[in-house]
Amino acid sequence: MGKSKRQLRTAAEVLARLQANPEFQKQQAERQRKFAERRARFAAIERPIMDDLEQFGIDAESTEEMTSRYAPLSPQIVQVLLDWLPRIAEDRIKESLIRALGAAKEPFDGKPLVDCFLRDSSETLRWPIANTMSLARPYGISAWLMEAVNNRLFGSAREMLVIALARLVPAEQALPILMS
């Protein structure tokens, strides 16, 4: 067997070479700067939401922190999130609100989720909306769900809509649709 012309290196050796490379250091610094800017921008967008939640005893810097610390979420918290949902243009923040709604303690009006689903044609938002519908117990969306599961334009979000249909719609109405 011949020797390979290319030497094998350990991860530590590769990392040491990268750390010594000024161009790599410059790229890393730029990535970190952009990440910090994005984090600050998201925090500024979320700040009014967090301020509204303070009246209910919520002390958190982000919706993710709020959800991890205060789940299951009370109806008052859920209502604040639902009220903010149509007012947020940034998809990442909107997705965070949508995912937080999945931790609702009690059923809530699902119409704002449906409105958001129909307004945002992005697959990256529709799937989390449908996932939240399948996890939480939104009410008032049964008729919409029965139609939506057959709409091929809703793409992979239909996977979660089917689960929501099975959980939220009475079996005698859901089964014929699920069996078709």
N, C-alpha and C positions, 0 to 999 in steps of 0.2 A: 504494500500500500504506500502511495506517495504522500508526502507531507503537503498539507494545505498551504498555499501561499498566504492565505489570510490567517492572522493569528487570532485565537479566541481570547476575549477579554472578559473579565468579571464585570458585574454591574458597577461595583465600586470604582473600577478603573475607568469605565466609560463616563461615570458621573464626575470623577476627578478631572478628566479631560475637558468635559463640558464646562465645569466650574472655572477652569483656567482659560477658556475661550472668551475673549472680550465681546465678540459678536453675540454669542449665546447669552452672556450676561445682559447685554443691551436688550435683546429680545425678551428675556425674562422680566426685566424692569418695566418694559413697555406693557407686557401682559398684566403685570401686577397693577400698574397705573390704571389701565382700562378697567380691570376688575374693580378697583376701588371706586372709580368714577361711576360705574354701573351700580354698585352697591349703594353709593350715596344717592344716586338718582332714584333708585327703588325705595330707599328709606324715606326720601322726601315725598314720594307719591303716597306711601303707606301712612305717613305721620298723621294726616287728618282722620284716617280710619281709626288708628290707635287712640287718638284724642277722643273720638266719639265713644270708644269702648271703655275709656277710663271711668265714665259715669257708672259703669256696672262692675267696677272693681278690677278691671283688667289692667295689668301692668306688664306690657310686653312691647318689644321693639318691632315685631313683624307678625304677620298673620300665622306664619309657621310656628313661631315661638308661642303665640297665643294658643294655637291649637294643641301643641304638645303639652302646655302647662295647664290648660283649662278644660280640655275635653272630658266628658261630653259637654257640648256648648249649649248654654241656656237659650230659651226662645228669644230673650232680649238681644243676646249677642248675635244670634242667627238673623234677626231682623235688621240689625245694623249692617251686617254683611250683605244681605239682600238689597238693602237700600243703596249701598255703594256699588253694587255690581254693574248697573248700567252707566255709572258715572266714570268708570275706569277705562282708559283707552289702552294702557300698557298690558299686553297679553300675559306677561309673566305674573303681574300683580293680579290680574283677573283670574288666572288659573289658580293662584294661591287662595283667593277668596272662594272660588268654586270648590276646591279640594277641602277647605276648612268646613264648608257646609256639610260635607260628608260625615262630620263628627257631631251633627246636631243631636241633642238629647231627645227632642220630641218632633213629631211631624210638623211640617211647615208648608206654606203655600208654594207650590212648584212652578207657578206661572213665570216668575222672574228667570228661572233656569231655562224654561222653554223659550222665552223671549231672547235670552242670550244665545241659546243654541241656534235659533233661526237667524238672528242678526249676524252672528259670527260664523262665516262659512269655513273657517280654518279647522282642519282636521285636528290640529294640536290643541284646540280649545273644545271642539265638539266631543272628543272622546272623554276628557275629564268631566265635562258636564254630564254626559250619559253615565259615566262611572258614579258620580255623586248621586244621580237619580237612583242608581241600583243599590247604593249603600244606605242612603238616608231614606226617610219616609215622606217625600214630598206628596202633597195631596193636590187634587184638582187637575191632574195631568193624564188621567186614564184614557180619555178619548183621544188626546194627542198621541199618546204612546201607541195605541192600537193602530193608528195610521202610520206613525213614524217608522215602526219596525219594518215596514214593507217598502220604504222609500230608499231606493238604491243610491240616491244622491247623497245620503247621509254616511256613506262609506263604512269604515271600520267602527264608527261609533254605534252602528246598529248592533254590534255584539253586546254592548252594555245595555242598549235600549231593550233588547230581548230579555235580559236578566231583570231590568226594572219592570218590564211588563209582567213577568212571572211573579214578581214580589208584590206589585202594587195593584194589579187589576184582578178582580175576582176570577177564580178558576174557570167558571162557566163562560166567561167572556174571553179570557186569555187563551185557553186551550185550543179552540178552533184556529186562532191566529198562529199559535206556536206550532201546531200540527201541519199547517199549510206550507 
